[in-house]
Amino acid sequence: MSHSQLDFFAQEDPAAQALTQPKRRTSTVRRRVVDPLAVAAAAEPVVAPEAVPAVAAVAAVAATPATVSTTALSRSEALETMALQLEADIDYRVLRRLKPCLEWPLANPLNAPFSSPQSICHVVILDLETTGLDHHKDRLMEMALLRVNVDVATGMPVGVVQVYDGLEDPGIPIPSEVQELTGIIPNMVQGQRLDEKRIAELLQGVHLVIAHNAGFDRPFAEARIPRFRELAWACSVVEIPWKMQGYRSAALESLALDWGWFYDAHRAEMDCHALLAVLAKPLPQTDITGLGHLLDQLHHPAYNVSATNAPFDAKDKLKMRGYRWSAEKKVWHTFILGAENLHAELDWLKAHIYLFRSAVVQVERLDARVRYSGRSGELQYHPL
């Protein structure tokens, strides 16, 4: 990140891998997701000879009374030993329950000196549970926030993670399908209110709010807590090209599975922990973390490009390109990140949609304080 970007963070708050890719084997052998406990409990488990000691250890631990502490391996150690042996076999893939990390190392993996306050930015990761999808008529019923310090140089979280998770009575019925999805039932939220003072504390001095589908979360958050209107936002679904990075899907549960984790999804706090864990990993094609990528995007504008007066017979091309139809404005439009990508998109429209005929398209410039809010940005008109 440039010195100018570091200066930005310092001004906002003066007080302030080479890792492998997610495991994707190309073997055609059919995968099995295995529960080590189930294997250990089987009467006659079929395992490779070298795995027998681990199975025996698990079985011994399971048969030992809880009050006896003389077992050579603890239950968790035995399970982990077995998991590692299964993981080393191409026929198996092991999933572990995601354990939230509430304190990250202060130094980077190369044991560099502690980061200076000027190289730290403050990020809030947010997730909401609501009664439905329409922020005009539905209501928020749970808000979770993780306030995280991020080392700008490494893109890694550092220090303690501050957590808030609160329920709120939406004042309207919670649809049965929402109750089933989230586990939030009416008597859990009856009379509950968000702790606005605690939320304000966590938002103090924040440089960026990150949500996994900010176009959904931001309008709900702003309607309930106006302070969110003043902050810069990033969307980890839109702003990270997950499929180009080799992932199967941008869905959070799928991203976690690619890293070998499962978790209890569709509750706000756990979704936040899962997103932080995923964003703290390096993107395979760039070797910078998801957090680092989103911080870079903070300083680049986004654009809503409208294919103004596009020929009717071009609709299939636009749809294949990722454009979406706005029934309200009666135009095909798409979201573009960065000025370089904008120029490339305008060139594509000129060649493939307008067929080099004279045309003028509307472009809406959106900075991080406006995008995903539904509010208008700066309108521009580009002749092709």
C-alpha positions as CSV (number, residue, x, y, z in Angstrom):
1,M,0.0,0.0,0.0
2,S,1.3,3.4,-0.8
3,H,2.6,6.1,1.6
4,S,-0.4,8.2,0.7
5,Q,-2.7,5.5,1.9
6,L,-0.8,5.2,5.2
7,D,-1.1,8.9,5.6
8,F,-4.8,8.6,5.1
9,F,-5.2,6.3,8.0
10,A,-2.9,8.4,10.2
11,Q,-4.9,11.4,9.5
12,E,-8.1,9.6,10.3
13,D,-6.7,8.4,13.7
14,P,-3.4,9.8,14.7
15,A,-3.5,7.8,17.9
16,A,-3.6,5.0,15.9
17,Q,1.2,-16.7,2.9
18,A,3.4,-17.3,1.3
19,L,0.8,-19.9,2.4
20,T,-0.5,-22.5,0.1
21,Q,-3.8,-22.2,-1.7
22,P,-6.9,-23.6,-0.1
23,K,-6.6,-27.3,-0.5
24,R,-8.0,-28.4,-3.8
25,R,-6.8,-31.8,-5.0
26,T,-7.3,-32.6,-8.6
27,S,-7.6,-36.4,-8.1
28,T,-10.7,-38.0,-9.5
29,V,-11.1,-40.1,-6.4
30,R,-14.5,-39.5,-4.8
31,R,-14.3,-37.3,-1.6
32,R,-15.7,-38.3,1.7
33,V,-16.1,-35.8,4.6
34,V,-15.4,-37.8,7.7
35,D,-16.3,-37.4,11.3
36,P,-13.3,-38.9,13.3
37,L,-15.6,-39.7,16.2
38,A,-17.9,-41.7,14.0
39,V,-14.9,-43.7,12.7
40,A,-13.5,-44.3,16.1
41,A,-16.9,-45.5,17.4
42,A,-17.4,-48.0,14.6
43,A,-17.2,-51.6,15.7
44,E,-14.7,-52.7,13.1
45,P,-13.3,-49.5,11.4
46,V,-11.6,-50.0,8.1
47,V,-8.5,-47.8,8.1
48,A,-5.0,-47.8,6.7
49,P,-2.6,-49.7,8.9
50,E,-0.7,-46.6,10.0
51,A,-4.0,-45.1,11.3
52,V,-4.7,-47.9,13.7
53,P,-2.8,-46.4,16.7
54,A,-4.8,-43.1,16.4
55,V,-8.1,-45.0,16.2
56,A,-7.1,-47.1,19.2
57,A,-6.2,-43.9,21.1
58,V,-9.6,-42.3,20.4
59,A,-11.4,-45.5,21.4
60,A,-9.4,-45.7,24.6
61,V,-10.1,-42.1,25.5
62,A,-13.8,-42.5,24.7
63,A,-13.9,-45.5,27.0
64,T,-12.1,-43.8,29.9
65,P,-14.1,-42.2,32.6
66,A,-14.0,-38.4,32.6
67,T,-12.4,-38.4,36.1
68,V,-9.3,-40.4,35.0
69,S,-6.6,-38.1,33.7
70,T,-3.8,-40.6,33.1
71,T,-4.6,-41.3,29.5
72,A,-1.5,-40.8,27.3
73,L,-3.5,-38.6,24.9
74,S,-6.3,-36.3,25.7
75,R,-9.5,-36.8,23.7
76,S,-8.9,-33.7,21.6
77,E,-5.2,-34.6,21.0
78,A,-6.3,-38.2,19.9
79,L,-8.9,-36.8,17.5
80,E,-6.5,-34.3,16.1
81,T,-3.9,-37.0,15.5
82,M,-6.4,-39.1,13.7
83,A,-7.6,-36.1,11.7
84,L,-4.1,-35.4,10.5
85,Q,-3.6,-38.9,9.4
86,L,-6.9,-38.9,7.5
87,E,-6.0,-35.5,6.0
88,A,-2.8,-36.9,4.6
89,D,-4.7,-39.5,2.6
90,I,-6.1,-38.4,-0.8
91,D,-9.3,-40.3,-0.2
92,Y,-10.3,-38.1,2.8
93,R,-11.0,-34.5,3.6
94,V,-11.3,-33.3,7.2
95,L,-13.4,-30.4,8.3
96,R,-12.8,-28.7,11.6
97,R,-15.2,-26.5,13.6
98,L,-14.2,-22.9,13.2
99,K,-12.9,-21.5,16.5
100,P,-13.2,-17.7,16.6
101,C,-9.9,-15.9,17.1
102,L,-10.3,-13.1,19.7
103,E,-6.6,-12.1,19.8
104,W,-4.2,-12.0,16.8
105,P,-0.4,-11.8,17.0
106,L,1.1,-8.3,17.2
107,A,4.0,-9.2,14.9
108,N,3.7,-10.4,11.3
109,P,4.8,-14.0,10.4
110,L,8.3,-12.8,9.6
111,N,8.7,-11.5,13.1
112,A,9.0,-7.9,12.0
113,P,8.9,-5.2,14.7
114,F,5.5,-4.2,16.1
115,S,3.5,-2.0,13.8
116,S,3.4,1.7,14.4
117,P,0.1,3.4,15.1
118,Q,0.3,5.1,11.7
119,S,0.3,1.7,9.9
120,I,-2.8,0.4,11.8
121,C,-6.3,1.0,10.5
122,H,-9.6,0.2,12.4
123,V,-12.1,-2.1,10.7
124,V,-15.5,-3.2,11.7
125,I,-16.9,-6.5,10.3
126,L,-20.7,-6.4,10.4
127,D,-23.5,-8.9,10.0
128,L,-27.2,-8.6,10.5
129,E,-30.2,-10.9,10.8
130,T,-33.5,-9.3,9.6
131,T,-37.1,-10.3,9.2
132,G,-36.8,-10.2,5.4
133,L,-35.0,-8.8,2.4
134,D,-36.8,-5.4,1.9
135,H,-35.3,-2.7,4.1
136,H,-38.3,-0.5,3.4
137,K,-40.7,-2.8,5.3
138,D,-38.6,-5.5,7.1
139,R,-36.7,-4.9,10.3
140,L,-33.4,-5.7,11.9
141,M,-33.5,-8.2,14.7
142,E,-29.8,-9.0,15.4
143,M,-26.6,-7.0,14.8
144,A,-23.1,-8.3,15.4
145,L,-19.9,-6.2,15.1
146,L,-16.2,-7.2,15.3
147,R,-13.8,-4.3,15.7
148,V,-10.5,-5.3,14.4
149,N,-7.1,-3.6,14.1
150,V,-5.5,-4.3,10.7
151,D,-1.8,-3.9,9.9
152,V,-1.9,-2.0,6.6
153,A,1.5,-3.4,5.5
154,T,0.6,-7.0,5.9
155,G,-3.2,-7.0,5.7
156,M,-3.3,-9.1,8.9
157,P,-5.5,-8.5,12.0
158,V,-3.4,-7.6,15.0
159,G,-4.3,-7.5,18.7
160,V,-7.6,-8.0,20.5
161,V,-10.9,-8.3,18.6
162,Q,-13.7,-6.4,20.2
163,V,-17.1,-8.1,19.9
164,Y,-20.7,-6.9,20.1
165,D,-23.8,-9.0,19.4
166,G,-27.2,-7.7,20.2
167,L,-30.8,-8.7,19.6
168,E,-33.7,-6.3,19.0
169,D,-37.4,-6.7,18.9
170,P,-38.4,-5.9,15.3
171,G,-41.9,-4.9,16.3
172,I,-43.3,-7.0,13.5
173,P,-43.9,-10.8,13.1
174,I,-40.9,-12.9,12.3
175,P,-41.8,-15.2,9.4
176,S,-41.6,-18.9,10.1
177,E,-39.0,-19.5,7.4
178,V,-36.7,-16.8,9.0
179,Q,-37.1,-18.4,12.4
180,E,-36.1,-21.7,10.9
181,L,-33.1,-20.2,9.1
182,T,-31.7,-18.2,11.9
183,G,-33.0,-19.9,15.1
184,I,-34.3,-16.5,16.3
185,I,-37.8,-16.9,17.7
186,P,-40.2,-14.2,19.0
187,N,-39.6,-14.7,22.7
188,M,-35.8,-14.3,22.2
189,V,-36.2,-10.7,20.9
190,Q,-39.3,-9.6,22.9
191,G,-38.5,-6.3,24.6
192,Q,-34.8,-6.4,23.4
193,R,-33.0,-3.3,22.2
194,L,-29.6,-2.8,20.6
195,D,-27.0,-1.2,22.9
196,E,-26.5,2.0,20.9
197,K,-23.8,3.4,23.3
198,R,-21.7,0.3,22.9
199,I,-22.1,0.4,19.1
200,A,-21.1,4.0,19.0
201,E,-17.9,3.1,21.0
202,L,-17.0,0.4,18.5
203,L,-17.5,2.8,15.5
204,Q,-15.3,5.5,17.0
205,G,-12.4,6.2,14.6
206,V,-13.3,3.4,12.2
207,H,-11.9,3.6,8.7
208,L,-13.9,0.9,7.0
209,V,-17.0,-1.3,7.6
210,I,-17.0,-4.7,5.9
211,A,-20.0,-6.8,5.2
212,H,-20.4,-9.9,3.1
213,N,-23.2,-8.5,0.8
214,A,-23.1,-4.8,1.9
215,G,-25.9,-4.0,-0.6
216,F,-28.2,-5.9,1.8
217,D,-26.7,-4.9,5.2
218,R,-25.9,-1.3,4.7
219,P,-29.5,0.1,4.2
220,F,-30.7,-1.9,7.3
221,A,-27.8,-0.7,9.4
222,E,-28.2,3.0,8.4
223,A,-31.9,2.9,9.0
224,R,-31.3,1.8,12.6
225,I,-28.0,3.5,13.4
226,P,-27.5,6.7,11.4
227,R,-23.8,6.9,12.2
228,F,-23.3,4.1,9.6
229,R,-24.2,6.7,6.9
230,E,-21.0,8.6,7.5
231,L,-18.6,5.6,7.2
232,A,-16.8,4.0,4.3
233,W,-18.1,0.5,3.4
234,A,-16.7,-2.4,1.5
235,C,-18.4,-5.5,0.2
236,S,-16.4,-8.8,0.5
237,V,-18.8,-10.4,-2.1
238,V,-18.5,-7.8,-4.8
239,E,-15.0,-6.4,-4.3
240,I,-13.1,-9.7,-4.2
241,P,-13.1,-11.8,-7.4
242,W,-13.4,-15.1,-5.6
243,K,-13.9,-17.3,-8.6
244,M,-11.0,-15.7,-10.4
245,Q,-9.0,-16.6,-7.3
246,G,-9.9,-20.2,-7.6
247,Y,-12.8,-20.5,-5.2
248,R,-16.0,-22.4,-6.1
249,S,-18.4,-19.7,-4.8
250,A,-18.5,-16.4,-3.0
251,A,-20.9,-17.7,-0.5
252,L,-19.4,-17.4,3.0
253,E,-20.1,-21.0,4.0
254,S,-18.4,-22.3,0.8
255,L,-15.4,-20.1,1.4
256,A,-15.0,-21.4,4.9
257,L,-15.3,-25.0,3.6
258,D,-12.6,-24.4,1.1
259,W,-10.3,-23.6,4.1
260,G,-11.5,-26.7,6.0
261,W,-13.9,-25.1,8.4
262,F,-17.5,-25.5,9.2
263,Y,-19.6,-23.3,11.6
264,D,-23.1,-22.5,12.7
265,A,-24.2,-20.1,10.0
266,H,-27.0,-17.6,9.9
267,R,-26.3,-16.1,13.3
268,A,-24.7,-12.7,13.1
269,E,-21.8,-13.1,15.4
270,M,-20.6,-16.4,14.1
271,D,-20.9,-15.2,10.5
272,C,-18.7,-12.2,11.4
273,H,-16.0,-14.6,12.9
274,A,-16.2,-16.8,9.8
275,L,-15.7,-13.7,7.5
276,L,-12.8,-12.5,9.5
277,A,-11.1,-15.9,9.4
278,V,-11.6,-16.1,5.6
279,L,-10.4,-12.5,5.0
280,A,-7.3,-13.0,7.1
281,K,-6.1,-15.7,4.5
282,P,-4.1,-14.7,1.4
283,L,-5.8,-14.6,-1.9
284,P,-4.2,-17.4,-3.9
285,Q,-3.5,-15.4,-7.1
286,T,-2.1,-12.3,-5.3
287,D,-0.7,-13.5,-1.9
288,I,-2.3,-10.5,-0.2
289,T,-5.0,-11.1,2.3
290,G,-8.7,-10.4,1.7
291,L,-8.5,-7.6,4.2
292,G,-5.5,-6.1,2.4
293,H,-7.4,-6.3,-0.9
294,L,-10.4,-4.5,0.5
295,L,-8.2,-1.8,2.1
296,D,-6.7,-1.2,-1.3
297,Q,-10.1,-0.9,-2.9
298,L,-11.1,1.8,-0.3
299,H,-9.2,4.4,-2.2
300,H,-10.5,3.5,-5.7
301,P,-13.9,4.6,-6.9
302,A,-16.6,2.3,-8.1
303,Y,-18.9,2.9,-11.0
304,N,-22.5,2.0,-11.8
305,V,-22.5,1.8,-15.6
306,S,-25.8,2.0,-17.5
307,A,-26.1,0.8,-21.1
308,T,-28.2,3.8,-22.0
309,N,-30.6,3.3,-25.0
310,A,-29.0,-0.1,-25.7
311,P,-30.6,-2.0,-28.7
312,F,-33.2,-4.4,-27.6
313,D,-31.5,-7.3,-29.3
314,A,-28.4,-6.7,-27.2
315,K,-30.1,-7.8,-24.0
316,D,-28.7,-11.4,-24.1
317,K,-25.1,-10.1,-24.5
318,L,-25.6,-7.7,-21.6
319,K,-27.1,-10.4,-19.4
320,M,-24.2,-12.7,-20.2
321,R,-21.8,-9.9,-19.3
322,G,-23.4,-9.6,-15.8
323,Y,-25.6,-6.6,-16.4
324,R,-28.9,-6.4,-14.5
325,W,-32.2,-4.9,-15.6
326,S,-33.6,-2.0,-13.6
327,A,-37.3,-2.1,-14.0
328,E,-37.5,1.4,-12.3
329,K,-35.0,3.1,-14.6
330,K,-35.6,0.7,-17.6
331,V,-32.0,0.2,-18.3
332,W,-29.3,-2.5,-18.1
333,H,-26.6,-1.7,-15.6
334,T,-23.5,-3.2,-14.0
335,F,-21.1,-2.4,-11.1
336,I,-17.4,-1.7,-12.0
337,L,-14.5,-1.3,-9.7
338,G,-11.6,1.0,-10.7
339,A,-11.0,3.6,-13.4
340,E,-9.0,1.1,-15.6
341,N,-11.9,-1.4,-15.6
342,L,-14.3,1.4,-16.4
343,H,-12.4,2.3,-19.6
344,A,-12.3,-1.4,-20.6
345,E,-16.0,-1.7,-20.0
346,L,-16.8,1.4,-22.1
347,D,-14.7,0.0,-24.9
348,W,-16.6,-3.3,-24.7
349,L,-20.0,-1.5,-24.9
350,K,-18.8,0.5,-27.9
351,A,-17.7,-2.6,-29.8
352,H,-20.3,-5.2,-28.8
353,I,-23.5,-3.4,-27.9
354,Y,-23.5,-0.1,-29.9
355,L,-21.4,-1.6,-32.7
356,F,-19.3,1.5,-33.0
357,R,-22.3,3.8,-33.6
358,S,-22.4,7.1,-31.7
359,A,-23.8,6.7,-28.2
360,V,-23.6,8.3,-24.8
361,V,-23.8,6.2,-21.6
362,Q,-24.5,7.3,-18.1
363,V,-21.9,6.4,-15.4
364,E,-22.5,7.0,-11.7
365,R,-19.2,7.4,-9.7
366,L,-19.5,5.9,-6.2
367,D,-16.9,6.4,-3.5
368,A,-16.7,4.2,-0.4
369,R,-18.9,6.4,1.7
370,V,-21.8,6.1,-0.8
371,R,-21.6,2.7,-2.5
372,Y,-24.0,0.0,-1.4
373,S,-26.2,2.7,0.4
374,G,-28.7,3.2,-2.4
375,R,-27.9,6.9,-2.4
376,S,-26.9,8.6,-5.7
377,G,-23.3,9.3,-6.6
378,E,-21.8,11.7,-9.0
379,L,-23.4,11.4,-12.5
380,Q,-21.2,11.4,-15.5
381,Y,-21.9,11.0,-19.2
382,H,-19.4,9.3,-21.5
383,P,-19.6,9.6,-25.3
384,L,-18.5,6.4,-27.0
